[in-house]
Amino acid sequence: MAAQWLMVGELALAGLSLAPFALHRFNVARWSKIPLEIPAQNSNLQITILLPVWNEALVIEKKLADLAAQEVKCDLVIVDSASDDNTVKIAESWLADFPESFKFTKIIKMPTRLGKTPAVILALDQMKIVMTDADAFLSQGSLERIQHWFSDATIGAVGGTPQRVGDLESEKSHRDIYTILRSGESSFDSTPFLEGSLMAWRAGKISSSDLYPTANADDAQIATAIRLNGLRAIHDSELFFTDYMPTTGKGQRRQKVRRAQGLIRLLARKRKFWFSSRVGRFGKILRMNAWMHIFSPFLMFGATIMAILRNISFTEELAWLSLLEMYCLAAWLLVRSQKGFTGVKTAGTILFGMENLFIAMFTTARGKSLHIWDQHSDVREEISK
């Protein structure tokens, strides 16, 4: 009898853990049947680019050249988080050599390194428009495409789609799922998560008080704040940028856990909006993401404990359940070791994602914040080649 109860508990917890992924994927498929259409009219809004940097001496010249090559001439504000290399000196030298690259330039030097979010906060009240990372490179026409989006008065923020260099198998699968979900959410209402490597927002529609300086995922904080302030935040699946992934599985996992912590903390802080009628359809999107990011990992952990107890303590054979457990275990291990294939890839990606989310919550519970992190030096070295 005890084995039966453990089986029921295991299946119930696993079902509750996985249900939001299936439900949200089903909803997204319905919402995506009416895709977003970019306005034909160009708003011709003046664009100011915000470029937060820290120890980017290897890549800063390449990044500035990439921005200068865009067809839209912009203002540029660089916020340096107390770099201890030659980032600022190299940037100043490059801007002096190519003074016509931008309409206006400014370098803000922070006295100490506090993380990316405080750097963004420092510039927010100066009404910035486009944010990009030093290790991300924009496709041609990106800024003009952003201008077109902002001819729609309901759009408050737009985020781009990564074309990753150095993707390991698990990252590619994760990003495919991510893009599908963000695009569907945008069609329905708004997405709470955008890519900070290329995102834009309307000047004056968000202030520094909307962000938490000791939390990461500043891009998601901005996207969510824009929507809560009354405008839409959308993901554009055809607004591309190129960035580089850490070259090792360990480096990519570290990046995922850091990102996961930021998203979890954001969703938890915005819990009063999960069922708020004031935000309309966006409340449904928030609570579904909260279920997937906060509750599902705990439920799956509970299901795993029950599965272990059932298999250790009881000899009753439930062949179908054992096969299901073996499939889940194999899918998780294969994706985790970058050996996923069709048939296990989606399940393995979800389970591996839950592992990272659970680690992020455990890290937070220990009182450790990841908003200041060690830079992925292998990425900078690869870009500088």
N, C-alpha and C positions, 0 to 999 in steps of 0.2 A: 504493500500500500504506500509506504514512504517513497518508493521508487516512482510510483505513479504520480504522487504529489510533486516530486521534484521535476518530473517530465512536464507536468502541467505548468508549473512555475517557470521552467526554462522556456517553453514555447510562448507563454503569455508575455514574459519580459522581452524575449527576442522579437515577438510580433509587434509589441508596442514601440520597440526601438527602431524597427525597420519601416513601420507603417508610414511615418511622415515622408520618407524618401520616395516611396511608391506613390503616395497621394500627391505630393508636390510635383513629382515628375508628370503625373497624369494631368494635373491642373495646368502646368506649364505648356504641355502639348496643346491643350485647348486654347490657352491664351495666345499662343504663338500663331494660331491660324489667322489672326488679324495683326500682321507685323507692323512695326513702326515704320513710317515713311519720312525720310528726311525732307524738310521744306525746300522747295526750289529757290526761294528767295534768299539772298545773302543779307544778313543783318549788318554786315560791315562794322561790327562792334570793334572798338580798339581792344587789343589783347595785350595783357601784361603777363609775362611768364615768370612763375616763381620756381626757382631752382635751389632746393635745400642741398647742401653738400657737407661732407665731413671726410677729410683725408682722401680726396679724389684727384690727387696730382697725376695719377697715371691716365685718367680718362677725361679730365676737364676740358682739354683742348678739343678733343674729338666731339664732346657733347656740345660745346659752344659752336663748333663748325656745323654740326647737325641742325641746331636751331637756326643759325644764320642762313642755312640753305632753304628754309621754308619760304614759300611764295608770299606769305603775309609778313610784313615787317612789324615787329612788336617792340614793346618795352621789356626790359629784363631786370629782375631783381634776384640776386644771389644771396642766400642766407647761409653763412658759414658757421657751423657749430664748433667753433674753437679748434679747427684743424691744427695738427702739430706737424704737418708736412708743408709742402709749397703750394697747396691748392690755391690760396688767395693770390699769391705772387704770380703764379702762372696765369690765372684768370685775368688779373689786371694787365699783364703783359699782352695777352691775346687781344683783349678789348682795345688796348692802345694801338696795336698793330692793325686792327680792323674796326676802326671807329664807326664806319657806316653800316655795320651789321645789324644794329638795333637802333630804334629811335631814341631810347633813353636807357641808361644802365645805372644800377646801384648795387653796391655790395654791403650787406649788413653783417658785421662781425660780432658774434655772440662771445661773451667773455669766458663762458664755460660750456661744456657739452652737456646738454640736458635731454637729448633725444630729438627725433624728427618732429614730433607733434609740437613741442614748444617753439621750434624754428618756424613751423607753419603758423602758429598762433601769433608770433612776432610780426609776421607779414600780413596776416588776415585783415587787420584793421586798416591797412593801407590799400585795401580793395583790389586784391589780386584776382586774376581771371583763370589762368591755366597753370597747372602744376605738373612738373615732370621730374623724374629721377635722373641722376648723373649717369647711371648705367643703362638707361633706356633711350632708344633712338626712334624718332618719329618717321612715319612714312610720308612721302610727298603728298601734299594736299590736306594734311591733318588739320592744320589751323583754319584753313578755309572751310573745311567740312564742319568744324565746330561753330564757325560763324553762321553757317546755314541753320544749324540746330537752334541757335538762339534767336532766330527770327520767329520762332514759336514762343509766344509769351508765357506759356505754361511750363516750359522747360527751364529748370534752375541749375541742373548739373548734368554733365555728360562724361562718360568714361569710355576708354578705349579697350581694344582686345589685344592681348599679347601674342606675338609670334616668337616663341621661345627658342633660343639657341642652347643646345646642351640638355634638352629634355631627357630625363630618364623615363622609363616606361610608365611608372606610377604617376609621374607628374603630368604626362601627356593625357592619360586617362582622366585624371582629376580636372585638368583644365577644360577638357571637352565637356564634362558634366557641368562645370562651373559656368561656361559660356552659355550653354543651353538654359540653365536656370535663370541667369541674370537677364538674358534676352526675353524670356517669357514673363518674368516679373515686370520688366520695363513695359511690355505690351499691355499688361493688365493694369498697372498703376506706376509703380516705381520699384527700384531695387535698393536695398539698404547697403549694398556692397559694390564699390567701384574700384578700379585699379588706379592707384596713386601714381603709377609710372606715366600715365597720360590721362588726366582728368581736368575738366574745366567747370567753373561755376560762375554764376552772375555776381558781379560786384555788388556789395551791400546787402546780399540776401543771407549772409551768415556772418557772425562776429566771433571774436576770439573766445567769448564766454560760452559758446556752444561746444567747445572742445575741452577735453580733459588732458592736461599736459603730462600726467604720469601714466598715460595709457597709449598704446600704439594703435595701429589701424586708423591713422588720421584720415585716410581716404574714405573709409566706411563711416567714420564719425561725421565727415563733411556731407556725404551723400544722405545720411539719415537726417541730419539737421536741416538740410535743404528741404527735404520732403515734409518734415514736421513744421517747417516755417511756411508751408503752403504751395511750394512748387514741386515739380516732378524731378526725380533723379533717374536717368536712364543709361543703360549700357548699349553702346553702338557696336554691333558685331562686325562692322566694316570700317571702323576707325582703328587702324592698326599701328602698333609700335613693336619694335624689336627689343627684347632684353635677354640677358644671359643668366642661366641657372647655375647654381653651385655645381661643380664638376663631380662631386661625390654624393652618394646616397645619404651619408651622415649630414653633409651640409644642407641638402634639401630638406631633410627631416627637421633640422634645427630651424630652418626658415618657416616650415609649415607650423611648428609648435608656437613660434613667436606670433605668427599671423592668427593662429587659432585663439591664443590668449586675448588678443585685441578684439576679435569678433565676439567672443564669449562675454567679455566685460562690457562691450557696447550693448549687446542684446539684454544683458541683465540690468544695466542702468536704465534702459528704455522699457522696462517691463510694464509700466503703467499704460503704455500704448498698445500692448498686445491685444487688448479687447476694447480699445477706445473707439467709440463711434466718430469721434472728432477727426480721426485720420482716415476714415472711410476704408476703402479696400486695402490700404497699406497695412492696417492692423492685422489682416489675415496673413500677409506676407511676413510680417515681423514675428507673429506667434509660431508660424510654421518653421521659420529659421531658428527660433529659440528652441523649439522641440528637437530639431535635428542637431543643433550645436551644443545644447546644454543637457537635455534630458536623455536623449538617445544613447550617448556614451555610458551613462550610469546604468541604464536599463540593460544594455548589452553586457556590461561588466557583471551585473547580477545574473544574467542568463548564463554567462560563462562559468561563474562559480557553481551554479546549480548543475550544469552539465558535468563539471569535474567531479562534484560530490556524487552524482548519480552513477558515473562510470567507475568511481573508486569503491563506493560502498555497496553497490548492488550488482548482482550477476545476471539479472533478468535482461534478456536480449530484446532490444527493439531495433531490428535491422534498419528500418526506414529512417529512424531518428539518428542512428549511428552513421548512416550514409550521409545524411544531411549535415551532421556535425563535421564529418571528414571533408565534405565539400567546402564548407565555410572555412575550416582550418587551412585547407590546401589553397583556396582562393586568397586568403589573407597572406599566407607565407609567400606565395608566388608573386603577388603584386609587391609585397614588401621587399622582395629580393630582385625586383625589376624583371621578372620572368612571366608576367601576366600574358594571357592570350584570350581570344574570343571564347566566351562561355564562363570565364571566371573573372574577367577584368572588372566588370561593373561591381560585382559583389565584393571582390577584393579591394577595390578602390574605396568603397563605402566603409568597409571594416578597418582598413588602414587609416582612413580619415578619422574614424572614431577613436582609434588608438592615439592619434596625435591630439585630438580634442581632450581625451581623458588625461594625457600627460600635461597638457596646458592647464587644465583645472587643478591637477595635483600640484603643479608648480605655483599656481596662484594661491592655493590653500597654504602652501609653505611660506607665503609672504614675499615671493620673488617676482618682481616685475621685469618683463623683457623689453620694455620700451627703449632701453639703451642696450645695443647689442654689439657683438664683435663683427666687424666687417668681413664679408666673404672675399678675401684677398685673391683667391683663384679667379674669381669673376673679373676683377679689375685687370689682372695680368692677361687674361684672355682677350679682353677688349682692347688693351693697349698694343697688341701684336700688329 
